[in-house]
């Protein structure tokens, strides 16, 4: 098959462009028309050899976990699927159109496979489930419930709203973390410049003191010598240490201890805890409102929570619910939520509005996280001031103490 570069008009008259594989220009035009795109221009993008090389490169990047669709891509896709299902457009036709117009290669190939899977007789959820790297287990489970209950459009609407809120929260956290990261990077660069270029200028002067060199100066000179002469050993040790730490925290007890440590960090620990609880409660709300069983929902949330400590507590809640305990009592037994949230859960169970109350709980945590993010700079500034002040103090003492000693010796000699 040959890769073609095309330009065309969508069903709404919008100008679209992209790439498509077909056996010829006529076949490419037929696929575009079938997907709801009116072709304007179709040109060969690359030869067969280049196409094969591109496919090999694309496969390698996918194996490395690169090129996956972002949350924004999935939000747009879910909204488009909601429009398709609500307007009554056949799924095959709609998915072909989305596959022809999406700009993400991994998502486009996944949708093409979904179309083939549907034509082979599988249902939509099973077809999505063939691509777990694109569509999460929660995503496919809600689609399955929507298919079985005839509320597929509502399922896509809930998913688009859920993913949109999740993306907004991630963007707010990244934005709040940008300032402290910039400060830390600048400090690291400044220390590197001083250690590598500034301190060696003073080293001959400091050696005049002989054994009277103060210990801050010895530390600085030692660090400077290591940075200049043994930097390759230092870099190798850093790489080995990083690999060892990453391997330790990737699975088992190391991963559990690392996630527990993240929840106990000053400032960031509380923020991570509340953000995770907000995501858990919103996921539970959308799953229950879609009609998913409680036990299945808790299993999925435990797998997708992103924190082993939280996952363990959610599984303990699941076990308690399996034994017949109410959700509020099960959550109270593991200490997952504060008393106010537990009271809201109990009211939701009594009134049969557990999904709506969970959405309120998620909103409560969103507001708490927003407030924490707005004040994170003021909370981090004392820590940064102490760290920067300590580094400046060591550098100042290391540079000025030997000078004061030399001045004192000269004054005593006179």
Buried (B, 14 or more C-beta within 10 A) or exposed (E): EBBBBBBBBBEEEEEBEBBBBBEEBEBBBEBBEEBBBEBEEBEEBBEEEEBEEBBEEBEEBBEEEEEBBEBEBBBBBBBBBBBBBEEEBEBBBBBBBBBBBBEBBBBBBBBBBBBEBBEEEBBBBBBBBBBEEBBBBBBBBBBBBBBEEEBBBBBBBBBBBBBBBBBBBBEBBEEBBEBBEEBEEEBEEBBEEBBBEBBBEBEEEBEEBEEEBBEBBEEBBEBBBEBEEEEEEEEEEEEEEEEEEEEBBEEEEBBBBBBBEBBEEEBBBBBBBBBBBBBBBBBBBBBBBBBBEBEBBBBBBBBBBEBBBBBBBBBBBBBBBEEEBBBBBBBBEBEBBEEEBBEBBBBBBEEEEBBBBBBBBBBBBBEBBBEBBEEBEEBBEEEBEEEBEEBEEBBEBBBEBBBEBBEEEEEEEE
